[in-house]
Amino acid sequence: MDNNTAKNLKDGDQCLVIGGTHKGKSGTVRDINTSKTGHITITVEQENGVRFKTLGRNVKVVAPSK
């Protein structure tokens, strides 16, 4: 996966986690942060209300917000 996908993330996008601990889960991007080391971290909220944090490089945008 190229690094441009993480840069194109926006709050409200529908995403699918394609790597890491939460692989296979999907939801809505809610919070985007850049850490001190430069990594993009996001909070993903699933339809059932459960939230989890993951790295931006581990997600793929399924449906961009409008």
N, C-alpha and C positions, 0 to 999 in steps of 0.2 A: 504494500500500500504506500502510495506516495504521501509526502508530508503536506501537500496542498489541501487535502481533504479536511484536515484539522483546522486549517486557516479559514476554510469556507463555512465552518459551523456558525450557526446563528441561534439565538434563543428562540425556542418554539419549533425548531426542526424536528421531524420524526427521524429517529436513527435506530440502527441495528448494531449491536456490539459484536465485532468479529474477532476479538482477541481478548486475552486476559481472563480474570476470574469470572466475569459476568458474561462470557461468550454465549451467544444465542439469545440473550435478552434484548428487548426493544422498548422504546419509550420516547419521551419528548425531552429535548435538551432544555434545561432550566437555568443553569448557572455556568458561566464560562470564566475560567481564571487562568492566568499565566503565572507559573511558579517562579521562584527566584532563579532556578536553573534553566528557565525558558520552556519548560514542558507545559502543554495546554491540558488543564484538567477540567472536567465537566461533571455536572450532576444530571443524571437521567432520572426522570419520573415515569414509572410504568403506569399503565391504565388503572391498576388497582390502588394507586397512591403510594406505593413503595418507591423510595428514592435510593439511589446508590451513586457513588462517585467512581469515575474511571478516567483514563487518559484519552485525550482527543484522538490520538493515533489509533486507538482500539475501536473506533466507531466508523460506520459508514452511513451517510445521510440517505434515507430512503425517500422522504418527501420534504422538500424545503418549505419553510413557512412562507406565507403570502403577505 
